[in-house]
Amino acid sequence: MFAENRLKEHFQSMRHKIKNIGETNNKLVVTLDSDTYLSKSQCYLGHDMFISQDRHNSNKYSIKKLSKTNNASVVFSLK
């Protein structure tokens, strides 16, 4: 319920209308009224949750809990 309230407040602050909020495969899923692109900064719900867009439906998003580890992964190649 806490995540759902934060989600509603977040999308309302960006003036996006929520069509439906439900649960699919133990994930909180929100469907917006229209196709919407969110910038990376708009995808964060505080420091512990992230909004992830569905690959097949541009107005559907799932909420993911962020990891609490502080491991910085660095990927590079040597030439």
Secondary structure by P-SEA (a helix, b strand, c coil): caaaaaaaaaaaaaccccccccccccccccccccbbbbccccccccccbbbbbbcccccbbbbbbbbcccbbbbbbccc
